[in-house]
Amino acid sequence: MRHRKRGRKLGRNPNHQRALLRNLASALILTERDAEGEPNAPKVKGRIITTLPKAKEVRPLVEKCVSIACRAIPHQEAAERLEPNAERQSEKWREWRQSEQWQEWNQTMAPAVAARRRLIRLLGDKEAVAVLFEEVAPRFTDRNGGYTRILRLAKPRLGDAGRRAILEFVGQHDRQPRKAARPTFEPEPDVEPDVEPVAQPEEQGDE
């Protein structure tokens, strides 16, 4: 019995399991980056194909990372409104660093910085964290969970016939519901058929 035994081992030791889940989560997030001209550009943004057990196991990690980033975005936007319109290391910028406004900006930005550091510990990839804050999380600020979906593929993997699945972010590849066209039952107008009358043979009387 598997009472109180959560998770899948996936045929790996614990360190290998954590590394596998980190790499899958980072790979899914990095598909959202601008990869034009790169040799390893993703075919479809926001989507990876893996085995079904791996997709089910990595999905909670991705959901957790997106939730952390969504909670940090309001703090980051509030801190950006407090920043001065000055170049870094300029005189105006240095005066702002010595003022009380910088202390207010620092306190406002602290939750966002803590969230970034926590995500770096979870994912281990700074580029993936940057893409998560810039591209992924802003789309889901009004959504409470359910950021990904799993779609099973019919064709198994070649070699070992493993069950494959698509793990993707919701909102981009959603199916649009289509309403079926209702049949109309309008009465058809009475139209007389264009049929030429058949000539009747003349009756021949008795002579």
C-alpha positions in Angstrom: 0.0 0.0 0.0 1.1 3.6 -0.8 -0.4 5.3 2.2 1.2 8.7 2.9 3.7 8.2 0.1 3.5 11.2 -2.1 5.2 11.7 -5.5 6.8 9.5 -8.1 10.4 8.2 -8.0 10.6 8.0 -11.8 13.4 5.5 -11.5 15.9 8.0 -10.0 17.5 8.9 -6.7 16.2 12.0 -4.9 19.0 14.3 -6.2 18.3 13.2 -9.8 14.6 13.6 -9.3 15.0 17.3 -8.2 17.4 18.0 -11.1 14.9 16.4 -13.5 12.0 18.5 -12.3 14.0 21.7 -12.3 15.1 21.1 -15.8 11.6 20.4 -17.1 10.1 23.4 -15.4 12.9 25.7 -16.7 12.5 24.2 -20.2 8.8 25.0 -20.2 9.3 28.6 -19.0 12.2 29.2 -21.4 10.0 28.4 -24.4 8.3 31.8 -23.8 11.5 33.7 -24.4 12.3 35.6 -27.6 14.5 33.0 -29.4 14.5 34.2 -32.9 17.8 33.2 -34.7 18.8 30.8 -31.9 19.8 27.2 -33.0 17.6 25.6 -30.3 14.5 27.8 -30.7 11.3 26.2 -29.5 8.8 25.1 -32.1 5.8 26.2 -30.1 5.9 28.8 -27.3 4.6 27.7 -23.9 4.6 24.0 -24.6 6.9 20.9 -24.0 6.4 17.3 -24.8 7.4 14.7 -22.2 6.1 11.5 -20.7 2.8 11.5 -18.8 4.2 10.7 -15.3 6.9 13.4 -15.7 4.3 15.9 -16.8 2.1 15.1 -13.8 5.0 15.4 -11.4 6.5 18.7 -12.7 3.1 20.5 -13.0 2.8 21.4 -9.3 6.4 22.9 -9.4 5.5 25.1 -12.3 2.2 26.2 -10.7 4.0 27.1 -7.5 6.6 29.2 -9.4 4.0 31.1 -11.3 2.0 31.8 -8.1 5.1 33.2 -6.4 5.9 35.5 -9.3 2.2 36.7 -9.5 2.2 37.7 -5.9 5.5 39.6 -6.4 4.4 41.6 -9.5 2.3 44.2 -7.6 5.3 45.0 -5.3 7.6 45.3 -8.4 5.2 47.7 -10.2 4.8 49.8 -7.0 8.6 50.1 -6.7 8.9 51.1 -10.4 6.6 54.0 -9.8 9.0 55.3 -7.1 12.1 55.1 -9.3 13.5 58.5 -10.6 13.8 59.3 -14.3 17.5 59.4 -14.2 20.4 57.4 -15.5 22.2 55.1 -13.2 25.3 56.6 -11.5 24.3 60.1 -12.4 24.1 63.0 -10.0 20.4 62.9 -9.7 20.4 59.2 -9.2 23.0 59.5 -6.4 21.0 62.2 -4.7 18.0 59.9 -4.8 20.1 57.1 -3.3 20.8 59.3 -0.3 17.2 60.5 0.2 14.3 58.9 2.1 12.6 58.0 -1.1 15.2 55.3 -1.7 14.4 53.8 1.7 10.7 53.7 0.7 11.6 52.1 -2.7 13.9 49.6 -0.9 11.1 48.5 1.4 8.6 48.3 -1.4 11.0 46.3 -3.7 12.0 43.8 -0.9 9.2 41.3 -1.4 9.9 41.1 -5.2 13.6 40.6 -4.6 12.8 37.8 -2.0 10.5 36.2 -4.5 13.2 36.2 -7.2 15.7 34.6 -4.9 13.2 32.0 -3.8 12.5 31.1 -7.5 16.2 30.9 -8.2 16.5 28.3 -5.4 13.6 26.4 -6.8 14.6 26.5 -10.5 18.3 27.1 -10.5 18.2 29.2 -13.6 18.3 33.0 -13.6 17.2 33.3 -17.2 14.1 31.2 -16.5 13.3 33.4 -13.5 13.6 36.6 -15.6 11.3 35.2 -18.4 8.9 34.1 -15.7 8.6 37.7 -14.3 8.6 39.4 -17.7 6.5 37.1 -19.9 4.6 34.5 -18.0 3.4 35.9 -14.7 1.9 39.2 -16.1 -0.6 37.1 -18.1 -1.9 35.3 -14.9 -2.2 38.1 -12.4 -6.0 37.9 -12.5 -6.1 34.1 -12.3 -6.1 32.0 -9.1 -4.3 28.8 -10.0 -4.7 26.5 -13.0 -1.9 28.0 -15.1 -1.0 24.8 -17.0 -2.8 21.9 -18.6 -1.8 18.3 -19.6 -2.9 16.9 -22.9 -2.3 13.2 -23.5 -0.9 12.1 -26.9 -2.3 9.1 -28.7 1.1 8.0 -30.2 3.5 6.5 -27.7 7.2 7.2 -27.7 9.3 5.2 -30.1 11.7 2.8 -28.4 10.0 2.1 -25.1 6.3 2.9 -26.0 6.1 5.4 -23.1 2.9 7.4 -22.8 3.6 10.9 -23.9 1.8 14.1 -23.0 1.9 17.9 -23.7 2.5 20.2 -20.8 1.5 23.8 -21.7 0.4 27.1 -20.3 -3.2 28.0 -20.6 -4.5 31.0 -22.5 -2.6 30.7 -25.8 -3.7 27.4 -27.4 -7.2 27.3 -26.0 -9.9 25.9 -28.1 -12.6 28.3 -29.1 -16.1 26.9 -28.5 -18.2 27.0 -31.7 -22.0 27.0 -31.6 -23.7 24.6 -34.0 -25.8 26.3 -36.6 -29.4 25.6 -35.9 -31.5 24.4 -38.9 -34.1 26.8 -40.2 -37.6 25.5 -40.8 -39.0 28.3 -42.9 -42.0 27.5 -45.1 -41.0 27.1 -48.7 -43.0 29.2 -51.2 -45.4 27.4 -53.4 -43.9 27.3 -56.9 -45.7 25.7 -59.7 -43.6 23.3 -61.6 -42.7 24.3 -65.1 -44.1 21.3 -66.9 -45.4 21.4 -70.4 -48.9 19.9 -70.8 -49.0 16.6 -72.5 -51.0 16.7 -75.8 -54.0 14.5 -75.6 -54.7 12.3 -78.7 -57.7 13.3 -80.7 -60.7 10.9 -80.4 -61.6 9.4 -83.8 -65.4 9.2 -84.2 -67.2 6.5 -86.1 -67.6 7.4 -89.7 
